[in-house]
Amino acid sequence: MSLFERIPIERDDEALRARRTPAWTRVAMGVIGVALLLFQPHLLAHPVFGIAGFALIALTSLVQLRAPRSRWLALEESISALAGVLIVGLASQRVNAPDLLWLVAVASGVLARGGRAHWFGRAIILVSLALPIVRYGSLSAEYAALCVATIGLLLTIGRLTRELNELLKQARLQADSAETLLLAGDIAARMSDRGESPAGDAAASAGGELPGLSVEEAARTRDAFARLIAGEGLSMVVQPIVDVRSGSVHAYEALARFAQPGMEGSPLHWFSVAQELGQRSELERACLRAGLELLAERPAATSVSINLSAPVLLEEATMAMLEQAGARLPDDLSGLIIEITEETLVHGDMELANAIEPLRARGARLAVDDMGAGYSGLRQITTVHPSYLKLDRSLVSGIDADGDGERAALVAALAGYSEQVGGLLIAEGIETREELLVLRRLGVPLIQGYYLSRPGVPWPQVSDALLASSAELAPAGAAEMAPLAVLRPAA
């Protein structure tokens, strides 16, 4: 285990965070069900099958807490639905405590998925209800009540979100102002329920202590950070942001990579440890320094996007670094995109608005990252007037398979808002052609992700996969956009 694996860090997929409570509820129902049948086996005709069913509920519910991708939840739902066959389908029509525990687990599963349910999981639940009726050839009154309650729950899954989607579509069609579109985006963000605000930058522990590390390991970690901040072992890779309309590379996002002898860990782990050491600001500024060097070397007609948290951007040392860098560059800060997260914007939008104006006057532009991640700060972006909005990857991943259209509604609302205020919407995390096609049809002008190019040494080329035929594209809503066949890297 590396040093960095011992430092806790929040997972990338914040979409799963908001589902923790209902997921734990289902785990609890599974554990209670197993315990109940162990001590009261007479409650079910086949207690062994019932115990297996509740164990299945508990184990599969843990996927809600540990799944690295949201799309895994459909598989988890379908597998956990098999518990209904074991608990209800193989039992009698007498409704008792295990049946009610199962119903609570089904309801909490609905909440865990924000009102959505995969058709296969619903079908398995219906089969579970039908098995006792088929076996006994009759339907008792108490079992009929259980069936009605379960079917009623399944019928209402997603109904509210579908109605709000319809209202949202009408708002987009009838909107006569950016504020109306942004309000629609706020509604859609709450509908998508993609996560809750992470803890963010908590205060460093007293004295910069590193929990779980020995004195020697902590000393090595501090030495490694001293070298990183000095620039040793810190390098930058870039990933292109492509303009779908012109087919050229619009900008490159600069991403930090760290390497220290005998110490491994992703950039997220390094920043997590930096937070524990109370050196987050220093590490961010070290990355900023390296990114500003790329700004002077960028290809013609492109920009460089550099990540900063809003609190670090507002620090005097950061502002001084930007001012000095601009003085050394021939076109000042033109071509620089400062990318902050929606989460940090929420906590300091007014102060940030005042601080960004001098930088904007010198050519820098502001981008807000992680839009739609669930921080509910959509309306606060009107204060800082960003030039770019970057969609959170949880809204992009698998959008082509988004059956209820929640994410598409949010993306379309944000695309409409960006256009009205003269900004640009960027969709990052695109990994498939199908995702790209949907986003293109929704009017997203800028795209970024592995499907185009992985992060690489400056300056990577755009994937040849984009040169494929664009005949399958639907013309609706995107007739003015260039076909994908013209996409090529910047010179």
Buried (B, 14 or more C-beta within 10 A) or exposed (E): EEBBEBBEBEBEBBBBBBBEEBBBBBBBBBBBBBEBBEEEBEBBEBBEBBBBBBBBBBBBBBBBBEBEEBEBBBBBBBBBBBBBBBBBBBBBBEBBBBBBBBBBBBBBBBBBBBBBBBEBBBEBBBBBBEBBBEEEEEEBEEBEEBBEBBBEBBEEBBEEBBEBBEEBBEBBEEBEEBBBBBBBBBBBBBBBBBBBBBEBBEEBEEEBEBEEBEEEBBEBBBEBBEBBBEEEBBEBBBBBBBBBBBBBBBBBBBBBBBEBEEBEBEBEBBBBBBBBBBBBBBBBBBBBBBBBBBBEEBBEEBBBBBBBBBBBBBBEEBBEBBBEBBEEBEEBBBBBBBBBBBBBBBBBBEBBBEBBEEBBEBBBBBBBBBBBBBBBBBEBBBBBBBBBBBBBBBBBBBBBEBEBBBBBBBBBBBBBBBBBBEBBBBBBBBBBBBBBBBBBBBBBBBBBBEBBBEBEEBBBEBBEBBEEEBEEBEEEEBEEBBBBEBBBBBE
